[in-house]
Amino acid sequence: MDQIVNEVLPFKAISYNPDVIGNIGHCLAQPYDVVSEELLERYYSQCPYNVIRLTLNKKTASDNETTNRYTRARDIFNDWMRKGVVIESEKPLFWAYEQEFTVPDGKDKGIKKVLNGFIGLVRLKDYSERAILPHEKVLKKPLEDRIKLIETTRVQLEYIWGIYNDSNMLVDNMLQEKRDRELFVDYYDEPDGVTHRLWKVEDKADIELIKSTLGGREIYIADGHHRYQAMLEVRNRMRKLYPAAGPNAPWEYIIMYLVNMKNTGLTILPIHRLLHGLKINNLDGLNNRIEKYFHVKSYPFHNGEEKKARADCLEDLKKTDSDEHKFCAYIKKIKRYYLLKLENSEAYERLIDMPYSSDWKLLDVNIINTLLFRKILGLTEDSLSDQTNITYVKDINRALMSVRQGKSQVALILNSLELKDIINVAANGEKMPRKATYFYPKPLSGLVFYRIS
């Protein structure tokens, strides 16, 4: 038998009660960290039981230490429990989760895919145990926010997204065979064009297959680093408060959406960079400094030619070999696009004297951070961390429009990272810079909840 690396279990989930609220889909929402003000308002008006009231309750001017967005989320959840809006399952279950979608951006744009996985309970592990592996840094404010929410509500309201490696596709094949089970959720999310389906996995043989398959495998965090780190902190605090609770206390676990990295539906989209607030002398002579390290191809345009120039640049960006590092640049008030290609990878690695592996150094996001942002533009780590001069955008058109409208000075359009790059960096014990990856589509929040007390 394989050595147990991770403990993955079925659990008694709390979920919406369809007999009370009808269509559960109207209660679901995107994860808290991708919800815009506009989307927040839409969710609030969409349904009085939308999960957004729990995961991202609105702030008010009268908020204080005793009455605030966290206490409101707690009171709303408890009220829903009393009224039967949400109910607990009678027995421990896994939940199969399927998403059907069309890729909106990146190299696979326009391709239709189906992503399959399941939601289960996973024993929390410190990163030093090398069983659950992160790949991104966390920021202080979002981390504190999630800790406060969990501690106040005593509920895990959202799951994190983990990936594992099973080349035999044992769980995937089982989930596909049982796909005709009665659907608990069947919801088409119109703004994103994604269909979400959820059903129960309750057969004993299927449960044992999941437990045995996942038990011997490492889990890589795809999305939800702040939520995982927050739950580690909550777990440690609860251990001090209740030292006699034992190793199986509910706060020793976290709910995860788990997907096999061999699943063909697994999709990673790029996150583009917008620069703003740069001093003018930072931009003076920018071309000369860039050409010292990059081969630069120009796509000039005049009246009526912008669309073709943009399309040509983006098409050439897609045509990137595995050992090439390219990105597009669009600069305010300059009527041309630029394609930047790193001239010499080995020279770049020697130039960037940092204690990281080649896997880490040669990520496009790190080439941009270390070479373009710091060395060429002179930006500091603090300014990048505080987002003083940088904004992250997933939509290409929105990024370019920001420059055209003068809101940003430079747009940098990237290719998406490859999954192998993420796995290699995580396996090396290293972390990518913030906003390096965007796994798509996001699992909707509100499918299931888990009480930690």
C-alpha positions as CSV (number, residue, x, y, z in Angstrom):
1,M,0.0,0.0,0.0
2,D,1.3,3.5,-0.9
3,Q,2.4,5.7,2.0
4,I,-0.4,8.1,3.2
5,V,0.6,11.6,2.1
6,N,-2.7,13.3,2.4
7,E,-5.9,12.4,4.2
8,V,-8.9,13.1,1.9
9,L,-12.3,12.4,3.4
10,P,-16.0,12.6,2.7
11,F,-17.8,15.0,5.0
12,K,-21.2,16.1,6.2
13,A,-21.6,19.2,4.2
14,I,-24.0,22.0,4.7
15,S,-25.7,23.0,1.4
16,Y,-28.6,25.0,0.2
17,N,-32.0,23.4,0.6
18,P,-33.7,23.3,-2.9
19,D,-37.1,22.8,-1.2
20,V,-36.8,26.2,0.3
21,I,-34.9,28.3,-2.2
22,G,-35.7,26.6,-5.5
23,N,-33.0,27.1,-8.1
24,I,-29.7,26.8,-6.2
25,G,-27.8,28.5,-9.1
26,H,-29.2,31.9,-8.1
27,C,-27.5,31.5,-4.7
28,L,-24.0,30.9,-6.2
29,A,-21.3,33.5,-6.8
30,Q,-17.7,33.8,-8.0
31,P,-15.0,33.5,-5.3
32,Y,-14.7,36.6,-3.2
33,D,-11.4,37.8,-4.7
34,V,-12.7,38.1,-8.2
35,V,-15.9,39.9,-7.4
36,S,-16.1,43.5,-8.7
37,E,-18.3,46.2,-7.3
38,E,-20.7,45.8,-10.2
39,L,-20.8,42.0,-9.7
40,L,-21.4,42.4,-6.0
41,E,-24.4,44.5,-6.6
42,R,-25.8,42.0,-9.1
43,Y,-25.4,39.1,-6.7
44,Y,-27.1,41.1,-3.9
45,S,-30.1,41.9,-6.2
46,Q,-30.2,38.4,-7.7
47,C,-31.4,36.5,-4.7
48,P,-31.8,37.3,-0.9
49,Y,-30.0,34.0,-0.2
50,N,-27.0,34.6,-2.4
51,V,-23.7,33.4,-0.8
52,I,-22.1,36.7,-1.5
53,R,-23.8,37.9,1.7
54,L,-21.6,35.5,3.5
55,T,-18.3,35.6,1.5
56,L,-18.2,39.3,0.8
57,N,-20.8,41.1,2.9
58,K,-21.0,44.8,2.1
59,K,-19.2,47.3,4.4
60,T,-21.3,50.1,6.0
61,A,-20.3,53.4,7.4
62,S,-21.5,52.3,10.9
63,D,-19.3,49.2,11.0
64,N,-17.3,48.8,14.3
65,E,-15.7,46.1,16.3
66,T,-18.9,44.5,17.4
67,T,-21.1,45.0,14.3
68,N,-19.4,44.6,10.9
69,R,-19.4,42.6,7.7
70,Y,-18.0,39.5,9.5
71,T,-20.7,39.5,12.3
72,R,-23.4,40.1,9.7
73,A,-22.2,37.0,7.7
74,R,-22.2,35.0,10.9
75,D,-25.7,36.1,11.9
76,I,-27.1,35.5,8.3
77,F,-25.6,32.0,8.2
78,N,-27.1,31.1,11.6
79,D,-30.4,32.5,10.6
80,W,-30.4,30.4,7.4
81,M,-29.6,27.3,9.4
82,R,-32.6,28.0,11.7
83,K,-34.9,28.6,8.8
84,G,-33.8,25.5,6.8
85,V,-32.4,27.6,4.0
86,V,-29.2,25.6,4.3
87,I,-29.2,22.1,5.8
88,E,-26.6,19.5,6.7
89,S,-26.3,16.2,4.9
90,E,-27.3,13.1,6.8
91,K,-24.0,11.3,6.1
92,P,-20.5,12.0,4.9
93,L,-20.3,12.5,1.1
94,F,-18.0,13.6,-1.7
95,W,-19.5,15.9,-4.3
96,A,-18.7,15.6,-8.0
97,Y,-18.4,18.9,-9.7
98,E,-18.3,19.5,-13.5
99,Q,-17.9,22.7,-15.5
100,E,-18.5,23.1,-19.2
101,F,-17.1,26.2,-20.9
102,T,-15.5,27.9,-23.8
103,V,-12.0,29.2,-23.2
104,P,-12.2,33.0,-23.3
105,D,-8.5,33.9,-23.7
106,G,-5.0,32.6,-24.2
107,K,-3.7,30.0,-26.6
108,D,-6.8,27.9,-26.4
109,K,-9.3,30.7,-27.0
110,G,-12.6,29.5,-28.4
111,I,-12.0,25.8,-27.6
112,K,-14.8,24.1,-25.7
113,K,-13.8,22.1,-22.7
114,V,-15.2,20.1,-19.7
115,L,-13.5,20.1,-16.3
116,N,-14.3,17.4,-13.8
117,G,-13.3,17.1,-10.1
118,F,-14.8,16.7,-6.7
119,I,-15.2,18.5,-3.4
120,G,-13.9,16.8,-0.3
121,L,-12.3,17.3,3.1
122,V,-8.5,17.4,3.4
123,R,-6.5,17.4,6.5
124,L,-4.5,20.6,6.9
125,K,-0.8,20.3,6.5
126,D,1.9,22.8,7.2
127,Y,3.9,23.6,4.0
128,S,7.0,22.3,5.6
129,E,5.5,18.8,5.4
130,R,5.7,19.0,1.6
131,A,2.3,17.3,1.2
132,I,0.3,20.3,0.2
133,L,2.3,22.7,-1.9
134,P,1.7,26.4,-2.6
135,H,3.1,28.3,-5.6
136,E,2.1,31.9,-4.9
137,K,2.8,34.5,-2.3
138,V,0.0,35.8,-0.1
139,L,-0.7,39.4,0.8
140,K,-1.3,40.6,4.3
141,K,-4.6,42.4,4.0
142,P,-6.5,39.6,2.2
143,L,-5.1,37.1,4.6
144,E,-6.3,39.0,7.7
145,D,-9.7,39.5,6.0
146,R,-10.2,35.7,5.5
147,I,-9.0,34.9,9.1
148,K,-11.5,37.3,10.6
149,L,-14.3,35.8,8.5
150,I,-13.6,32.2,9.4
151,E,-13.0,33.0,13.1
152,T,-16.3,35.0,13.3
153,T,-18.5,32.6,11.4
154,R,-16.8,29.4,12.4
155,V,-17.6,28.2,8.9
156,Q,-15.6,27.5,5.8
157,L,-17.7,29.3,3.3
158,E,-15.5,28.7,0.2
159,Y,-13.3,25.8,-0.9
160,I,-9.8,26.1,-2.3
161,W,-8.8,24.5,-5.6
162,G,-6.2,21.8,-5.4
163,I,-4.7,19.6,-8.2
164,Y,-3.1,16.2,-7.9
165,N,-1.4,13.8,-10.3
166,D,-3.0,10.5,-11.3
167,S,-2.0,9.4,-14.8
168,N,-4.4,6.3,-14.5
169,M,-7.4,8.7,-14.2
170,L,-9.0,6.4,-11.6
171,V,-11.2,9.1,-10.0
172,D,-11.9,10.8,-13.3
173,N,-13.1,7.6,-14.9
174,M,-15.4,6.8,-11.9
175,L,-16.9,10.3,-12.0
176,Q,-17.5,10.0,-15.7
177,E,-19.2,6.6,-15.3
178,K,-21.5,8.1,-12.6
179,R,-22.3,11.2,-14.5
180,D,-25.9,10.2,-15.0
181,R,-26.7,10.6,-11.3
182,E,-29.4,13.0,-10.2
183,L,-27.9,16.5,-10.4
184,F,-28.0,18.5,-7.2
185,V,-27.0,21.7,-9.2
186,D,-27.4,22.3,-12.9
187,Y,-26.8,26.0,-13.5
188,Y,-25.7,28.0,-16.5
189,D,-23.9,31.2,-15.4
190,E,-24.8,33.5,-18.2
191,P,-22.1,36.3,-17.8
192,D,-19.3,33.8,-18.1
193,G,-21.0,31.2,-20.3
194,V,-20.1,28.3,-17.9
195,T,-22.4,25.5,-17.0
196,H,-22.0,24.1,-13.5
197,R,-23.2,20.7,-12.4
198,L,-22.9,19.1,-9.0
199,W,-24.0,15.7,-7.8
200,K,-23.5,13.5,-4.7
201,V,-20.9,10.7,-4.5
202,E,-22.2,8.4,-1.8
203,D,-21.5,4.8,-2.9
204,K,-19.1,3.2,-0.5
205,A,-16.9,1.8,-3.3
206,D,-16.6,5.2,-4.9
207,I,-15.7,6.9,-1.6
208,E,-13.0,4.3,-0.9
209,L,-11.6,4.8,-4.4
210,I,-11.2,8.5,-3.9
211,K,-9.7,8.1,-0.4
212,S,-7.2,5.5,-1.6
213,T,-6.3,7.3,-4.8
214,L,-5.7,10.7,-3.2
215,G,-4.1,9.4,-0.1
216,G,-0.8,8.7,-1.7
217,R,-0.5,11.9,-3.7
218,E,0.7,15.4,-3.1
219,I,-1.7,18.2,-3.6
220,Y,-0.7,21.5,-5.3
221,I,-2.7,24.6,-4.5
222,A,-4.1,26.0,-7.8
223,D,-6.2,28.8,-6.3
224,G,-7.0,29.9,-2.8
225,H,-3.6,30.5,-1.2
226,H,-5.0,33.1,1.2
227,R,-7.9,30.9,2.3
228,Y,-5.5,28.0,3.0
229,Q,-3.1,30.2,4.9
230,A,-6.0,31.7,6.8
231,M,-7.2,28.2,7.8
232,L,-3.8,27.2,9.0
233,E,-3.7,30.2,11.3
234,V,-7.2,29.5,12.5
235,R,-6.3,25.9,13.2
236,N,-3.3,26.9,15.2
237,R,-5.3,29.4,17.3
238,M,-8.1,26.7,17.9
239,R,-5.4,24.2,19.1
240,K,-4.4,26.7,21.8
241,L,-7.9,27.4,22.8
242,Y,-9.0,23.7,22.9
243,P,-5.8,21.6,23.5
244,A,-7.9,18.5,24.4
245,A,-9.9,18.5,21.2
246,G,-7.6,16.0,19.6
247,P,-6.2,15.5,16.0
248,N,-9.7,15.0,14.4
249,A,-11.2,18.3,15.5
250,P,-13.2,20.0,12.7
251,W,-10.7,22.8,12.4
252,E,-7.9,20.3,11.5
253,Y,-9.5,20.1,8.0
254,I,-10.3,22.2,5.0
255,I,-12.7,21.7,2.1
256,M,-11.1,21.5,-1.3
257,Y,-12.1,21.2,-4.9
258,L,-9.7,18.6,-6.3
259,V,-8.9,18.1,-10.0
260,N,-6.5,15.7,-11.6
261,M,-3.7,17.6,-13.4
262,K,-4.2,15.2,-16.3
263,N,-7.7,16.4,-16.9
264,T,-8.0,17.9,-20.3
265,G,-10.3,20.6,-19.1
266,L,-7.7,22.1,-16.8
267,T,-7.1,25.7,-18.1
268,I,-4.7,28.4,-17.1
269,L,-5.3,32.0,-18.4
270,P,-2.7,34.8,-18.4
271,I,-3.0,37.8,-16.2
272,H,-1.8,41.0,-17.9
273,R,0.0,44.0,-16.3
274,L,-0.9,47.7,-16.4
275,L,1.6,50.3,-15.3
276,H,0.6,53.7,-14.0
277,G,2.0,56.6,-11.9
278,L,5.5,56.2,-13.4
279,K,7.8,59.2,-13.4
280,I,8.3,60.6,-16.9
281,N,12.0,60.0,-16.7
282,N,11.3,56.3,-16.2
283,L,9.8,56.2,-19.7
284,D,12.4,58.4,-21.4
285,G,14.7,56.3,-23.4
286,L,12.7,53.2,-22.6
287,N,13.3,51.7,-26.0
288,N,17.1,51.9,-25.7
289,R,17.1,50.2,-22.3
290,I,14.7,47.5,-23.4
291,E,16.7,46.7,-26.6
292,K,19.7,45.9,-24.5
293,Y,18.0,42.8,-23.3
294,F,15.1,42.1,-25.7
295,H,14.7,41.7,-29.4
296,V,11.9,44.2,-30.2
297,K,9.5,43.9,-33.1
298,S,7.4,46.9,-33.9
299,Y,3.8,47.0,-35.3
300,P,3.1,50.6,-36.2
301,F,-0.4,51.8,-37.1
302,H,-2.1,54.9,-38.5
303,N,-5.7,55.7,-39.1
304,G,-7.8,52.6,-39.4
305,E,-4.8,50.2,-39.0
306,E,-4.8,49.8,-35.2
307,K,-6.9,46.6,-35.2
308,K,-4.7,44.8,-37.7
309,A,-1.5,45.9,-35.9
310,R,-2.9,44.6,-32.6
311,A,-4.1,41.3,-34.1
312,D,-0.7,40.7,-35.7
313,C,1.2,41.4,-32.4
314,L,-1.1,39.1,-30.4
315,E,-0.9,36.4,-33.0
316,D,2.9,36.5,-32.9
317,L,2.8,36.4,-29.2
318,K,0.8,33.1,-29.3
319,K,3.5,31.6,-31.6
320,T,5.9,31.2,-28.8
321,D,8.2,28.1,-28.6
322,S,8.7,26.4,-25.2
323,D,12.2,28.0,-24.8
324,E,11.1,31.5,-25.8
325,H,9.9,34.3,-23.6
326,K,7.8,36.9,-25.2
327,F,5.2,39.6,-24.3
328,C,3.4,42.4,-26.1
329,A,3.7,46.1,-24.9
330,Y,1.5,49.0,-25.7
331,I,2.6,52.5,-24.5
332,K,0.5,55.6,-24.0
333,K,0.4,58.0,-26.9
334,I,2.6,55.8,-29.1
335,K,0.9,54.5,-32.2
336,R,2.5,51.1,-32.3
337,Y,2.5,47.8,-30.5
338,Y,5.8,46.1,-29.5
339,L,6.6,42.4,-29.3
340,L,9.5,41.8,-26.8
341,K,11.5,38.6,-26.9
342,L,14.2,37.9,-24.4
343,E,17.5,37.8,-26.3
344,N,19.6,35.4,-24.2
345,S,18.1,33.3,-21.4
346,E,21.5,32.2,-20.0
347,A,22.8,35.8,-19.9
348,Y,19.6,36.9,-18.1
349,E,20.0,34.1,-15.5
350,R,23.6,35.3,-14.8
351,L,22.5,38.9,-14.7
352,I,19.7,38.2,-12.1
353,D,21.8,37.2,-9.1
354,M,19.0,35.8,-7.0
355,P,18.9,32.5,-5.0
356,Y,16.3,30.8,-7.2
357,S,16.1,27.9,-9.6
358,S,16.1,28.3,-13.4
359,D,12.5,27.2,-13.3
360,W,11.7,30.3,-11.2
361,K,13.9,32.8,-13.1
362,L,12.6,31.8,-16.5
363,L,8.9,32.3,-15.8
364,D,7.7,35.1,-18.0
365,V,6.2,36.9,-14.9
366,N,9.6,36.9,-13.2
367,I,11.4,38.1,-16.3
368,I,9.0,41.0,-16.3
369,N,9.4,41.6,-12.6
370,T,13.2,41.3,-12.2
371,L,14.4,42.6,-15.6
372,L,11.8,45.0,-16.9
373,F,10.2,46.4,-13.7
374,R,13.2,46.5,-11.3
375,K,16.3,46.8,-13.5
376,I,14.9,48.8,-16.4
377,L,12.2,50.8,-14.8
378,G,13.6,50.9,-11.3
379,L,10.5,49.8,-9.5
380,T,10.9,48.5,-6.0
381,E,9.6,45.3,-4.4
382,D,7.5,47.4,-2.1
383,S,5.8,49.3,-4.9
384,L,5.0,46.0,-6.6
385,S,3.7,44.5,-3.4
386,D,1.6,47.6,-2.6
387,Q,0.5,47.8,-6.2
388,T,1.6,51.5,-6.2
389,N,2.4,51.4,-10.0
390,I,0.8,48.2,-11.2
391,T,-2.7,46.8,-11.8
392,Y,-3.5,43.2,-12.8
393,V,-6.1,42.6,-15.5
394,K,-7.4,39.4,-17.1
395,D,-9.1,40.9,-20.1
396,I,-6.8,42.0,-23.0
397,N,-9.3,44.5,-24.4
398,R,-9.7,46.1,-21.0
399,A,-6.0,46.4,-20.6
400,L,-5.4,48.0,-23.9
401,M,-8.4,50.3,-23.5
402,S,-7.0,51.6,-20.2
403,V,-3.9,52.8,-22.1
404,R,-5.9,54.3,-24.9
405,Q,-8.0,56.3,-22.4
406,G,-4.9,57.5,-20.6
407,K,-5.7,55.7,-17.3
408,S,-2.5,53.6,-17.6
409,Q,0.9,54.3,-19.2
410,V,1.8,50.8,-20.3
411,A,0.0,47.6,-20.9
412,L,2.0,44.3,-20.9
413,I,0.2,41.4,-22.5
414,L,1.4,37.9,-21.5
415,N,1.1,34.3,-22.5
416,S,-0.4,32.0,-19.9
417,L,2.0,29.8,-17.8
418,E,2.2,26.1,-18.5
419,L,1.1,23.8,-15.7
420,K,4.5,22.1,-15.6
421,D,6.1,25.4,-14.8
422,I,3.8,25.8,-11.8
423,I,4.4,22.3,-10.6
424,N,8.2,22.6,-10.9
425,V,8.3,25.9,-8.9
426,A,6.1,24.4,-6.2
427,A,8.1,21.2,-6.1
428,N,11.3,23.3,-5.6
429,G,9.7,25.0,-2.6
430,E,9.6,28.3,-4.3
431,K,6.7,30.7,-4.9
432,M,5.7,32.8,-7.9
433,P,5.1,36.5,-7.7
434,R,1.5,37.6,-7.0
435,K,-1.0,37.3,-9.7
436,A,1.0,34.9,-11.8
437,T,-1.7,32.4,-12.6
438,Y,-5.5,32.4,-13.3
439,F,-7.0,28.9,-13.3
440,Y,-10.2,28.9,-15.2
441,P,-13.1,28.6,-14.7
442,K,-13.4,29.4,-11.0
443,P,-15.4,27.0,-8.9
444,L,-18.5,28.9,-7.8
445,S,-18.9,29.6,-4.1
446,G,-22.0,28.4,-2.3
447,L,-22.1,24.7,-3.5
448,V,-21.3,23.4,0.0
449,F,-20.1,24.7,3.4
450,Y,-18.2,23.2,6.3
451,R,-18.6,24.1,10.0
452,I,-15.4,24.1,12.0
453,S,-17.1,24.1,15.4
